[in-house]
C-alpha cells in the first residue's frame, strides 16, 4: 500500500479550539459517569448455565 498524498492547495491539518473550563468540567463529569457505569457492568457475574435443548 502506498502513501496517500494531499492534493495541491488542500491542507488536511486542522487545529481545534481549546476547551473552555465549563466544557472541560462537563467532559470530566461525563467520563466519570461512564467509567462508573462500565466498572459496574464488569463486576456483574456472567451466567455459566446453559439451557438444554430437547429434540
Backbone bond lengths (Angstrom), bond angles and torsions (degrees), N, CA, C in turn:
res aa  C-N    CA-C-N  psi(-1)  N-CA   C-N-CA  omega(-1)  CA-C   N-CA-C  phi
1 X - - - 1.443 - - 1.523 108.18 -
2 X 1.298 117.45 131.66 1.454 121.94 -176.65 1.517 112.69 -90.93
3 X 1.295 114.63 176.70 1.459 121.14 177.65 1.519 110.50 -75.99
4 X 1.316 115.95 144.61 1.463 120.86 174.86 1.512 106.27 -100.05
5 X 1.289 116.14 124.21 1.468 120.64 -177.70 1.522 110.72 -101.72
6 X 1.338 114.99 149.90 1.457 119.87 176.30 1.524 109.29 -73.48
7 X 1.315 117.23 139.48 1.461 119.15 174.30 1.528 109.97 -64.30
8 X 1.309 117.08 155.90 1.464 120.30 178.55 1.524 109.72 -63.13
9 X 1.316 116.09 145.44 1.465 124.30 178.93 1.537 113.24 65.50
10 X 1.324 117.60 18.85 1.460 121.28 176.92 1.526 107.18 -128.23
11 X 1.325 115.92 131.39 1.454 120.87 179.91 1.525 108.43 -120.31
12 X 1.328 117.65 117.33 1.454 121.90 -178.54 1.525 112.54 -88.21
13 X 1.303 118.50 -0.61 1.450 121.99 179.45 1.524 108.73 -80.69
14 X 1.333 116.22 125.75 1.459 120.83 -177.22 1.518 108.50 -124.23
15 X 1.305 116.49 132.67 1.458 120.93 174.95 1.517 107.97 -105.55
16 X 1.315 116.08 122.97 1.458 119.48 179.46 1.523 109.89 -87.19
17 X 1.308 114.63 155.45 1.466 120.07 178.63 1.526 108.78 -75.25
18 X 1.321 118.31 144.19 1.463 120.11 178.30 1.531 110.62 -65.14
19 X 1.336 116.07 151.37 1.458 121.34 -178.76 1.531 110.45 -76.97
20 X 1.313 115.18 147.66 1.464 119.51 174.69 1.532 107.78 -78.62
21 X 1.308 116.49 166.78 1.462 120.89 179.46 1.531 110.76 -62.57
22 X 1.333 117.54 -36.46 1.463 121.42 179.94 1.532 110.47 -66.35
23 X 1.338 117.21 -44.59 1.461 121.22 178.43 1.525 110.96 -63.68
24 X 1.320 116.58 -41.07 1.456 121.48 179.40 1.526 110.96 -64.63
25 X 1.320 117.23 -40.40 1.463 121.60 177.82 1.530 110.37 -64.23
26 X 1.339 117.09 -43.78 1.467 121.04 178.25 1.523 111.22 -62.58
27 X 1.331 117.03 -41.87 1.465 121.51 179.59 1.520 110.94 -63.22
28 X 1.312 117.19 -44.15 1.463 121.16 -179.92 1.531 111.14 -64.43
29 X 1.329 116.75 -39.34 1.460 120.63 177.97 1.529 110.06 -64.22
30 X 1.329 117.42 -43.96 1.456 122.21 179.12 1.525 111.02 -62.16
31 X 1.334 117.79 -44.36 1.455 121.57 -179.38 1.532 110.76 -64.95
32 X 1.316 118.59 -38.04 1.459 122.09 177.87 1.522 110.38 -62.65
33 X 1.356 116.49 -43.34 1.465 120.48 178.54 1.526 111.02 -64.39
34 X 1.328 117.83 -43.10 1.459 121.22 -179.41 1.530 111.44 -65.16
35 X 1.326 117.38 -41.41 1.463 120.76 178.90 1.520 110.87 -64.09
36 X 1.329 117.71 -39.90 1.463 121.18 179.16 1.527 109.71 -66.41
37 X 1.313 117.04 -40.97 1.464 121.47 179.79 1.529 110.51 -64.33
38 X 1.331 117.21 -45.06 1.461 121.06 -179.87 1.524 111.95 -68.52
39 X 1.319 118.45 -34.30 1.460 121.62 178.35 1.526 109.73 -67.07
40 X 1.328 117.36 -39.14 1.460 121.00 178.84 1.523 110.13 -66.77
41 X 1.300 117.41 -35.94 1.457 121.76 179.62 1.527 110.79 -66.21
42 X 1.334 117.46 -37.78 1.461 121.61 -179.06 1.526 111.71 -71.46
43 X 1.333 118.05 -28.03 1.458 121.57 -177.05 1.527 112.39 -76.48
44 X 1.322 117.59 -21.40 1.455 121.00 -178.83 1.521 110.43 -66.14
45 X 1.335 117.99 129.94 1.470 119.00 -179.45 1.527 111.37 -69.83
46 X 1.307 114.83 144.03 1.458 120.20 178.66 1.518 109.31 -86.57
47 X 1.295 116.32 144.95 1.456 121.30 179.40 1.521 108.97 -77.26
48 X 1.330 115.73 132.19 1.462 119.92 -179.91 1.527 111.37 -108.47
49 X 1.326 116.33 -3.65 1.454 119.23 -179.69 1.529 109.99 -76.44
50 X 1.305 115.54 139.50 1.457 120.91 176.58 1.520 108.74 -113.67
51 X 1.303 115.75 141.53 1.453 120.44 177.87 1.509 110.35 -78.97
52 X 1.319 115.01 139.58 1.451 119.32 176.81 1.520 108.54 -86.16
53 X 1.297 115.94 134.28 1.455 121.40 178.87 1.529 107.91 -103.82
54 X 1.308 115.28 119.98 1.467 120.40 178.44 1.504 109.26 -90.87
55 X 1.312 116.37 129.73 1.463 120.38 -178.65 1.494 111.86 -97.46
